[in-house]
């Protein structure tokens, strides 16, 4: 999986140069080296989006299976869900290191 930025600020910092390159492309002033850079950056964004989607599908599958088990057989609690997510490589952040909720900034 690619190294994914974790906050809106991180994502924006990586995407801001794309806007600059796209502006140069629109004006017809993009150099060949910048064209290659733009292509690589877009490819990285697409790969990150695919990886994020795959992780989301996996996490939702784990949560769905846990909900079904909790409803049909009982005997499971939130600790079981957290353990299953951790075993799949999606640990919940602990309270001490959890990032504060991101604001509504559209960047």
C-alpha positions as CSV (number, residue, x, y, z in Angstrom):
1,X,0.0,0.0,0.0
2,X,1.2,3.5,-0.7
3,X,2.1,6.0,2.0
4,X,-1.2,7.8,2.6
5,X,-1.4,11.2,4.1
6,X,-3.6,11.1,7.2
7,X,-5.0,14.6,7.6
8,X,-6.7,17.1,5.4
9,X,-3.6,19.3,5.8
10,X,-1.3,16.5,4.7
11,X,-3.5,15.7,1.7
12,X,-3.7,19.4,0.7
13,X,0.0,19.9,1.0
14,X,0.5,17.0,-1.5
15,X,-2.2,18.2,-3.8
16,X,-1.5,21.9,-3.9
17,X,1.4,21.5,-6.4
18,X,-1.0,19.6,-8.6
19,X,-3.2,22.8,-8.9
20,X,-0.1,24.8,-9.9
21,X,0.8,22.3,-12.6
22,X,-2.8,22.1,-13.8
23,X,-2.8,25.8,-14.1
24,X,0.3,25.8,-16.2
25,X,-1.2,23.1,-18.3
26,X,-4.3,25.2,-18.9
27,X,-2.1,28.2,-19.9
28,X,-0.1,25.9,-22.3
29,X,3.2,26.7,-20.4
30,X,3.8,23.2,-18.9
31,X,7.3,21.9,-19.5
32,X,7.9,18.3,-20.5
33,X,9.6,17.6,-17.1
34,X,6.5,19.1,-15.4
35,X,4.3,17.0,-17.6
36,X,6.0,13.9,-16.3
37,X,5.8,15.2,-12.7
38,X,2.1,15.8,-13.1
39,X,1.5,12.3,-14.5
40,X,3.4,10.8,-11.6
41,X,1.4,12.9,-9.0
42,X,-1.9,11.9,-10.6
43,X,-0.9,8.3,-10.6
44,X,0.0,8.5,-6.9
45,X,-3.4,10.1,-6.1
46,X,-5.2,7.4,-8.0
47,X,-3.2,4.6,-6.3
48,X,-4.0,6.2,-2.9
49,X,-7.7,6.4,-3.7
50,X,-7.7,2.8,-4.7
51,X,-5.9,1.8,-1.5
52,X,-8.3,3.8,0.6
53,X,-11.3,2.3,-1.1
54,X,-9.9,-1.3,-0.6
55,X,-9.3,-0.5,3.1
56,X,-12.8,0.9,3.5
57,X,-14.3,-2.2,1.9
58,X,-12.3,-4.4,4.2
59,X,-13.2,-2.5,7.4
60,X,-16.9,-2.4,6.4
61,X,-16.8,-6.1,5.8
62,X,-15.3,-6.7,9.3
63,X,-17.9,-4.4,10.9
64,X,-20.8,-6.0,9.0
65,X,-19.7,-9.5,10.0
66,X,-19.3,-8.4,13.7
67,X,-22.8,-6.8,13.6
68,X,-24.4,-9.9,12.2
69,X,-22.6,-12.1,14.8
70,X,-23.6,-9.7,17.6
71,X,-27.3,-9.7,16.5
72,X,-27.5,-13.4,15.7
73,X,-25.5,-15.1,18.5
74,X,-24.5,-12.3,20.9
75,X,-21.6,-12.7,23.3
76,X,-19.4,-10.2,21.4
77,X,-18.6,-6.7,22.4
78,X,-16.8,-3.6,21.1
79,X,-13.5,-5.1,22.3
80,X,-14.0,-8.0,19.9
81,X,-14.6,-5.6,17.0
82,X,-11.5,-3.6,17.9
83,X,-9.4,-6.8,18.0
84,X,-10.7,-8.0,14.6
85,X,-9.9,-4.6,13.1
86,X,-6.4,-4.6,14.6
87,X,-5.8,-8.2,13.3
88,X,-6.7,-7.0,9.8
89,X,-4.2,-4.1,10.0
90,X,-6.8,-1.4,10.9
91,X,-6.2,-0.6,14.6
92,X,-8.4,2.0,16.2
93,X,-6.4,5.0,17.4
94,X,-5.9,5.1,21.2
95,X,-7.4,8.0,23.1
96,X,-4.0,9.6,23.7
97,X,-2.8,9.6,20.1
98,X,-6.2,10.1,18.3
99,X,-6.2,13.1,16.1
100,X,-8.7,15.8,17.0
101,X,-11.7,15.9,14.6
102,X,-10.9,17.8,11.4
103,X,-12.7,21.0,10.9
104,X,-15.1,21.6,8.0
105,X,-12.3,23.2,5.9
106,X,-13.0,22.2,2.3
107,X,-9.2,22.1,1.4
